[in-house]
Amino acid sequence: MGHGQRLGDANIGLGWLYYALVRVERPAHAVCIGSWRGFVPIILAQALRDNGEGGRVTFIDPSLADDFWADPERTRAWFASFGLDNVDHHRMTTQQYAETVEHRNGTSVSMLFVDGFHSAEQARFDHEAFASRLTEDAVVLFHDSIRRKTSLIYGEDKPYVHTVHEYIDVLKQRSDLQVMDFALDSGVTLVRRRARAAQGG
């Protein structure tokens, strides 16, 4: 699903980048918005487990494409089949999650992965919903971020166009952010605050 994976040589593509970032940055809490079959939350959770510091993944997906995430027990069993018990799934949209007590009283976020509905408007909402909780050195990743693309994930009669790249173009205009595209497959863009020294602060 657009991360450049290749089964033949067990290559997880951009997953290597996601895993390495968690291992190097050592976040205590990562948030993943959206995932077709759990590739990214699995990678993040595995890296957090390998860090040995008790880190957890908050995974937000309303299961609108199909019913894969609809049953809580099946969802837990799916992650457990990879040896993982550090993923907390919330079957809701980011808009719904933003209204929960858990979100309002939640812990800080050191890594945010945005991979939900791929419109510029939704990518902005997903980002801004967690902006006040991002740590100073937080890493934010946007998937499907480098080009327009028509998706049929909700059915052939419900096509929609990925426009995340339009929001990325807005972020690239901000002097307080570093923005870097990785153009493999559907692409991922890394966003983080510039170091204060680099800003002259």
N, C-alpha and C positions, 0 to 999 in steps of 0.2 A: 504493500500500500504506500509506495512512494518514498521509501527510505533507502533505496538502492541495495536491498538485500539480494543475496544470491545463494540458492540452496546447494548448488554443485560443490562449492568449496567452503560451505558453512560460513559465508561472509555476511555479517549483519549490517553492512553498509554504514549508514549514518549512525546506526546503533553504537558503533565503536566510539563515536564522538560523544553521544549522550552518556555512555558508561564512563568514559574518561573524565568528562566534566564533573560528574558526581564524585568520582574517586579523588580528583584533584581539589575540587572546591569544598568537599565534605559538608554538604548541607545537612541540617537536621530535619528539614521538612521540605518536600517537593510537592508541587501541585501539577497534575496533568489534566487538561481539559480536552476530552474526546479521545477515542481510540477505537479503531475498527474491531480488532481482536486482542488488544492489550499489549501490543509490541512495546510501545514506549513505557507504559507503567511497569511492565515486567523488567525492562532494562534498568529503569530508575530504581526499582525496588531491589533488584539483585545487587546493584552497585552500592546502595545504602546498606544492605545486609553485609556485603563484603567489607564495608568501612568499619563494621563492628561497633557502631556508636548508637544503635537503636533508632536510626532515622526512619521516617514513614512517608508514604505517598498518599496524598488525598487525590482520588481519581473521580472526576465529575463527568458523567456521561448519561444522558437521559434515555439511551437505547431507542432512538427514533428511527435509525436505519433498518433495524430488525429487532428481534427480541433477545439478542445474545446476552445483554446485561440485565434482562428483566427480572430474573430470579436471584435473590440474594445468596441463597445456598449454592446455586450453580456457579455464581460469580466467585464466591469464596473458594469453591472446589477447583475452579479453573486456575486461580493464582496458586493455590496449594499444590497443584500438579507440577508447578515449577519450583516447589519448595519455598514458597513465599507466604508469609502471614503478616506482612507490613504494608498492605494496600487497603485503604478505607474507601470503598466505592459509595458514591452518592448518585442515585438514579434521578437526576434532575438537570435542568439547564443551569448555566451560570447565573442567569437572572433569578432563578428560584433559589439557588444556593446562596446568593448574595443577601437574601432576606432571612436566612437562618441565624439562629443564636450562635451556632458553631462558627459561622463566618465572622460575625460581629465580634465575638470573643476569642477568635482563633489566634493561633501562634503565628509568629513571623514566618515568611516564606523566603527561602534562599534560592529556589529554582522553580520557575514557572514554565510549563510547556503548553502552548496554545495550539490545539489541533481539533477544534470543534467545528461548528458551521463556518465555512471558509469564505465569508464575506468580509470586506473591510470594516463594516459597521460592527459585526460580531467580534472580530479580532480586537477591535478597539475596546469594546465592552469587556471582553475577557481580561484584557491587559489592565484596564483602569479599575476593574473590580478588585484587583489585588494590589494596586499601586501603593496604597497606604501601608500595606503589610510587607512589602518587599524590603529585605535587608539592604544596607548600603552597597554591598558587593554582589547582590543577587544577579543571577543569570536568567534571562527570559529567552525562550526559543519559540519561534513561530514556524510551523510546518506549512507546506504548500504555499510558499511565500515569494516565489520568484517570477511567476508568470500567470496570465489568465488561462483558465482551463475549465472546460465544461465537465461537470460531474453528474453521473447517473446513479449515485449511491442510494438515493431515495426512490429509485425506480425510473424506468425509461420514460414514463409520462410526467416525471417531476425533475427535469434537468435544472441545474443552477450553475452559475459561473463563479469560479474561485476569483476573488478580488483582494485577497490578503495583501498582495504586493502593493496595492494602492495605500494601505495603511503603513506599510514598511517605508514607502516613499515619504510619507509625512514624518515618520520617526527619524529618517535620515537628515531632515532639515533641522533637527534639534541639536544645539551645540552641547547640551549636557549629556548626550548619549553617544556610545560607540555602537555602530551597527555593521554587522558583517554577514554577507550572504555566503552560503555553501550551495552551489548550483547542481549538486548531484541529484538525479532523479527529480522528484517534485520539489526539492529544495527545502532548506531550513535556514532561518535567519537568526543570528545571535544578537541580542540587545542587552546592554548593561550600562550603568552610569559610568561616566568618565571619572577617573581618579581626581580628587579635589586638587591635587598639585597640578595636574594637567589643565585644570580650569583656572589656574592662578589663584585658587582659594587658600 
